[in-house]
Amino acid sequence: MWYEHFTNNKFISMIYTNVPSLKNLRIEKIEISREGNRITVGFDLPFFADEPPKKWLERGYTTTYIEIDFFDIQEVNIKSSENTYRADINIKKDEADIFIVNITGTISAEIKAGIGIIQSVSGY
């Protein structure tokens, strides 16, 4: 699964019995920062956590939101056909241990990066 490529994946494994695949997602952001040395991809998972934290339930949250940061950017291509972004995300590593991220849908992107971190998992 996609999350197994990241060392910081314990929390997501705790709140999902079966972590969902990254299909038909609402893409909140693709942000390029630090002069192109960092790319943040933020998206809603397709269904809410089946074992959410108590405070998420108390606050009435129904959506799980993920932000992943990529560093050591080696290549990035982005193309959009609409201003409402829905897409599938495919994350894998190649034989040189480089992250290959393909986003396909109303926004298309390809990112190649040396480092990837699940920066946050939150609810709303």
N, C-alpha and C positions, 0 to 999 in steps of 0.2 A: 504494500500500500504506500501511498504517497508520503505519509507522515513518518514512515520508517527511515527515510533518508535524512531526517533531522535528529540531532542528539537531544534537543529540548522538546520531546514529544510526550512526556509522562502525563501532563495534565489532560491532554486531549484523549489519551487512552483511558483515563479515569472517568471521564464524563460520557463516553460512548461505549456501549457494549460492542458495537460494530461501527468503527469510524467510517462515515460516508465517503464515497468516491466524489471527486470534484467534477460533477456533471450538472449542467444547467444552473450555474451559479449567478447570483447578482454580484457583479464586480463593483465594489465601492470605489476603489482607487488603484491606480498604477502611478506611483510617484517616483520621480527621479530626483535625487538630492546628492549633496556633497560632491558637486561637479561631476555627476555621473558615476560616482563610486558606490552609490547605494540605490537600490530600487526596492520599493515597498509595494507589495501586492496585498490588497485588502478585499475580503469577500465574505459573503454570508454562506454558511454551509446549507445544503439543501433541506435538512431537517434539524430540529432542535435536539439538544443533548438528552439522552434517555436517563442519565444520572447527573442532572445539573447540580451545582452548588445550591445550598439552602437559600442563600441571599438572592440568587437569580429567581427562584420560585417565589420568594416573598415579594419581590419587586415586579412580578408578573411578566418576566422576560419570556419571549417565545422564539427568539432567533439567536443562533450562535455565530459570532463574527470572529474571523481569523485575520491576523496580519503576519505576513512572512517578509522578512528582510533578506535581500541578497546583496552580497558584497563581492569585491574582486570581480567586477563586471568585465566580461571579455567581449560580449556582443549583446546588442539590444535592437530589436525592430518592433515598431508599434504601428498599427493601422486600425482605423475605426471607420465603420460605415454608418453609425447611428450615434445618438447621444444617450441612449439607454443601453447599458452594457450588461449583456448576459453571455456567458461562455462556459466552456469546459476547460479545465486546467489539467495538463499532464505534466507531472514532475518526475524526473528520473535522473540518474547519474550515469555518465559515460565511463568508458574504461580508464580514463585519466582522473576519475572522481570529480568531474565538473558537473554542476547542476545544469540540466537542460530543461527549461520551462517553456511549454507551448500552451498558449491560450488561444482558443478558437471559438468564434461566435460572432456577435455583432462588434466585438473588438478582437483583433488578432495581435498577438505579440509572441516574440521568441526572445528568451533571455538565456544567456550562458554566463554562469557565475561560479567562482571558486568556493564561495561560502554561502550557506543558507541557514537562517535561524527563524524558528517560529517565535516571533516577537511577542504576540499576545493572542490569547483566546478569551473572548469576553461575550457577554450576553446583552441583549437589549430587547 
